[in-house]
Amino acid sequence: YQEAMRDAAQALWSIPRLESPIARKRVQRFSEDSQKSPSSARIFAISDVHIDHGDSVVRWAEGISATEFKNDVLIVAGDLGDTFNAIQIGLKIFKRKFRRVFYVPGNHDMWIRPNTQDATKLKFKDSICKLLALLDMCEKIGAEMMPAEVMRGVFVVPLLSWWSSSVMGAGYVSDDTLVYDAFCKWPMGDQVAHKWFVNWNDYFVQKLQKLQKERGQKGEVVTFSHFLPHESLPAGGAPSLASYSIELQSQIEGIGAKTHIWGHTHCNAAYQLNGVMYQQHSLMGAEYGHSPHAKFLKVYDGALVQQPRSH
């Protein structure tokens, strides 16, 4: 039994090394647009769409112009939907509107709600199984969860994440009576899950750093995550313990990102920290309401937008 458990743990932690044939195939998309002109597309961002929070959200998404963004790139910074089916619906709509769509899951996306198809039909054993299914689905519909050079010298870098207690300081002792995101099931435990995602990101951080060194320049790098990557960003009304993944900060700065999009708190704001513009542009407000005329955040248009604004 103990040997079987060790083998299972080794298999689990081998996934972020991206050594499987299917992982290697997906990584190849990194450079497919690397020769496109840096002025050939714009990059837009949004988070916390919650496509399954009423018909009005689907109407908003369906109402996006079918022509205005056909050459452009969209970043979706998590919490697209509570279920696999909802996430798929949202990504399919966005993919019809934009040339490339990049996505990271948020905490809602990782839930396995009882009495939904995630539990009854798809039967996800845990949230890693759901994540891998999302990767498969993205490949089938043309959406992406891995970084890419979307134009020559312009990089979009999804950073997968989960909240961690690191933001509470070195002396913090976890309280087992506090339970966040109870619909998630992490085979390594919810206090360790963030390390798995950091390992996943490290593969791409090292890949990009190697390319930057070969070229002798960083390029224009846009990173994004669902959870807050810097302790100075406000959690708003969300619990701090279940909002931050500050391990991402060194990854963001390590690849020279000048713009980072985050989500989770439904509090749209911008902060300049250590030379990085951190910005949130959530569709949903604090009470899960949204404007029927909500716009995307434009972060790149021939160059990084210094003061990103809605468009």
C-alpha positions, -999 to +999 in steps of 0.1 A: +000+000+000+027+025+010+046+017-022+015+023-043+009+056-025+044+067-032+040+058-069+008+078-070+024+108-055+053+106-079+029+105-109+010+135-095+041+156-092+055+145-125+026+162-144+039+197-140+072+186-157+053+184-189+072+154-201+043+134-217+039+133-255+006+152-253+021+179-231+050+183-255+026+186-284+007+214-267+038+233-258+046+235-295+019+261-299+042+285-281+059+297-313+032+293-340+026+331-342+062+342-334+067+358-368+036+379-368+042+417-367+040+432-332+013+455-346-009+427-361-031+422-331-043+438-298-045+420-264-076+424-242-084+410-207-112+402-185-118+381-153-146+366-132-172+363-160-192+336-141-210+326-173-234+305-154-247+333-132-279+340-152-289+343-188-278+379-189-241+369-188-245+346-218-264+374-236-235+398-229-210+373-242-230+365-273-234+402-279-197+408-284-189+419-319-182+390-343-158+411-363-141+438-342-118+413-324-113+387-350-075+393-352-071+399-315-061+380-283-082+376-252-070+369-217-095+353-193-082+354-158-103+327-141-137+321-126-154+317-160-178+291-145-186+267-118-188+236-140-169+221-169-199+226-192-202+263-182-165+269-188-167+252-222-197+274-232-178+305-222-146+296-240-164+286-271-182+319-273-150+339-268-132+317-293-158+327-319-150+364-313-112+364-308-084+348-328-067+334-297-081+330-262-059+323-232-074+311-199-065+301-164-089+285-140-100+303-108-113+287-076-149+284-090-136+266-121-119+240-099-150+232-079-167+198-083-202+207-072-224+178-060-255+171-082-238+186-113-225+168-143-190+173-129-199+149-102-226+127-117-216+123-154-180+134-158-172+120-124-141+140-117-123+123-089-105+155-079-097+190-091-065+179-108-086+155-130-109+184-138-079+206-147-065+180-171-100+177-186-100+214-191-067+212-209-081+186-232-112+206-239-092+238-246-071+219-272-102+206-289-119+241-292-087+260-298-084+279-265-051+278-246-038+275-210-001+276-219+021+306-228+028+317-263+046+343-283+015+358-299+034+382-320+071+388-326+086+396-292+052+397-275+043+370-250+011+361-232+019+340-201-009+323-182+003+316-146-018+288-130-023+293-093-040+284-061-042+303-028-015+297-002-010+308+034+024+323+026+009+358+027+002+353+064+039+353+072+065+327+082+050+321+117+015+314+105+001+280+117-028+268+096-062+264+113-078+231+102-112+245+112-111+271+084-124+256+051-123+275+019-135+262-015-149+231+000-161+219-034-125+214-045-107+181-040-069+183-040-051+149-039-020+167-023-042+188+001-054+224-003-024+237+017+000+222-008-019+226-041-002+260-048+032+244-050+020+221-078+009+251-098+042+269-091+060+239-105+038+239-136+046+276-142+084+271-136+086+250-168+074+279-189+093+306-169+125+288-176+116+283-213+109+320-217+140+330-198+162+309-220+146+324-251+150+359-237+187+353-230+193+340-265+177+371-280+193+395-256+160+412-247+129+405-226+103+415-252+068+426-242+054+402-216+019+401-203+013+376-174-020+368-158-034+347-129-066+344-110-052+348-075-034+379-062+003+375-068+015+404-046+008+410-009+003+447-015-027+441-037-060+445-017-082+414-012-113+436-007-140+416+009-124+382+001-106+363+029-068+369+026-060+333+033-079+322+002-069+350-021-031+353-025-005+333-043+025+355-037+049+328-050+039+341-084+056+375-079+091+361-085+079+344-116+063+376-130+094+396-123+117+369-134+105+370-170+103+408-171+065+412-173+054+448-172+017+441-171-001+415-150-038+408-149-054+392-119-090+384-108-108+368-079-119+399-058-143+416-082-126+449-074-114+466-106-082+486-098-046+492-110-014+493-090+022+500-101+045+477-080+081+470-086+078+482-122+048+460-129+013+473-137-011+450-118-046+454-130-080+437-125-109+440-149-137+418-136-170+415-154-188+408-121-191+433-093-189+425-056-226+413-056-223+394-089-240+420-109-226+433-142-233+459-168-249+447-200-225+471-218-193+459-201-161+462-221-128+444-221-096+459-208-071+467-236-036+460-225-016+459-258-021+478-290+012+480-310+029+483-276+019+477-240-007+502-230+008+523-202-026+530-186-049+502-197-085+512-202-117+495-211-125+491-248 
